[in-house]
Amino acid sequence: QVQLVESGGGLVQPGESLRLSCAASGNIFSINTMGWYRQAPGKQRELVAAITRGGSTNYADSVKGRFTISRDNAKNTVYLQMNSLKPEDTAVYYCHAGILYWGQGTQVTVSS
């Protein structure tokens, strides 16, 4: 079992920044890829960014150049730095690890 605890969501204005954190615990040695997904009301959950243990990254086109995913393997934590936020980034953001594991979600709201 792997447990994921997210933090860092909130309400910001367009153009501002937020950093999300996801701390993993449990049987983490088997986890290679960790990432962030998001789900807006009425829409499907979508991949935002992912990172492997070795540091290879993958981003959704909609966030390239604005979001940065990083990982601290010693702390078993993955981060999502979100800059230049837009109202369309408003969603519940979920941490994801391996194939099976999901965090509880953290709300990000971008509104003036």
C-alpha positions as CSV (number, residue, x, y, z in Angstrom):
1,Q,0.0,0.0,0.0
2,V,1.0,3.6,-0.7
3,Q,-0.4,6.6,0.9
4,L,-0.4,10.0,-0.7
5,V,-1.0,13.3,1.1
6,E,-1.4,16.5,-0.9
7,S,-1.1,20.1,0.2
8,G,-0.9,23.6,-1.2
9,G,-4.2,24.2,-3.0
10,G,-6.1,27.4,-2.6
11,L,-7.7,30.5,-4.2
12,V,-5.5,32.8,-6.3
13,Q,-6.0,35.5,-8.8
14,P,-5.1,35.0,-12.5
15,G,-1.4,35.4,-13.1
16,E,-0.4,34.3,-9.6
17,S,1.4,31.1,-8.5
18,L,0.8,28.1,-6.3
19,R,3.0,25.1,-5.4
20,L,1.4,21.7,-4.7
21,S,3.1,19.1,-2.7
22,C,2.5,15.3,-2.5
23,A,4.2,13.2,0.2
24,A,4.2,9.5,-0.3
25,S,4.6,6.9,2.4
26,G,4.2,3.1,2.6
27,N,5.5,0.6,0.0
28,I,7.0,3.3,-2.1
29,F,10.1,1.4,-3.4
30,S,7.9,0.0,-6.2
31,I,6.9,3.4,-7.4
32,N,8.6,4.8,-10.5
33,T,6.3,7.4,-11.9
34,M,4.4,10.0,-9.9
35,G,2.3,12.8,-11.3
36,W,-0.5,15.2,-11.0
37,Y,-3.9,15.0,-12.6
38,R,-6.8,17.4,-12.4
39,Q,-10.5,17.3,-12.8
40,A,-12.7,20.3,-13.5
41,P,-16.5,20.3,-12.9
42,G,-18.2,18.4,-15.7
43,K,-14.9,17.3,-17.3
44,Q,-12.8,14.1,-17.3
45,R,-9.8,13.8,-15.2
46,E,-6.7,14.7,-17.2
47,L,-3.0,14.3,-16.8
48,V,-1.2,17.6,-15.9
49,A,2.4,16.4,-15.4
50,A,4.3,13.3,-14.5
51,I,7.9,12.5,-13.5
52,T,9.9,9.3,-13.2
53,R,12.3,8.4,-10.4
54,G,15.1,9.3,-12.8
55,G,13.7,12.7,-13.5
56,S,12.1,12.4,-17.0
57,T,9.0,14.6,-17.2
58,N,5.9,14.8,-19.3
59,Y,3.4,17.7,-19.4
60,A,0.0,18.4,-20.8
61,D,0.2,21.0,-23.7
62,S,-2.0,23.4,-21.8
63,V,0.5,23.8,-19.0
64,K,3.9,23.6,-20.8
65,G,6.0,26.6,-19.9
66,R,3.9,27.5,-16.9
67,F,4.0,24.4,-14.7
68,T,7.0,22.5,-13.4
69,I,7.0,19.1,-11.8
70,S,9.8,18.1,-9.6
71,R,10.6,15.2,-7.2
72,D,12.7,14.8,-4.1
73,N,13.3,11.0,-3.9
74,A,14.9,11.3,-0.4
75,K,11.7,12.8,0.9
76,N,9.4,10.8,-1.3
77,T,7.7,14.0,-2.3
78,V,6.6,15.3,-5.6
79,Y,5.9,19.0,-6.3
80,L,4.0,21.0,-8.9
81,Q,5.0,24.6,-9.3
82,M,2.2,26.4,-11.1
83,N,2.9,29.9,-12.4
84,S,0.9,32.3,-14.5
85,L,-2.3,30.6,-13.4
86,K,-5.4,31.0,-15.5
87,P,-9.1,30.6,-14.6
88,E,-9.2,27.4,-16.8
89,D,-6.7,25.9,-14.4
90,T,-9.4,25.7,-11.8
91,A,-9.9,22.1,-10.8
92,V,-9.3,19.5,-8.1
93,Y,-5.7,18.4,-8.4
94,Y,-4.9,14.8,-7.6
95,C,-1.5,13.2,-6.9
96,H,-1.0,9.9,-8.6
97,A,1.7,7.2,-8.0
98,G,2.4,4.1,-10.0
99,I,-0.7,2.6,-11.4
100,L,-3.1,2.3,-8.5
101,Y,-2.6,5.1,-6.0
102,W,-4.4,8.4,-5.7
103,G,-4.4,11.2,-3.2
104,Q,-7.5,12.7,-1.9
105,G,-7.3,15.8,-4.1
106,T,-6.7,19.5,-3.4
107,Q,-8.8,22.3,-4.8
108,V,-7.2,25.0,-6.9
109,T,-9.3,28.0,-7.8
110,V,-8.1,30.8,-10.1
111,S,-10.5,33.7,-10.0
112,S,-10.5,37.5,-9.8
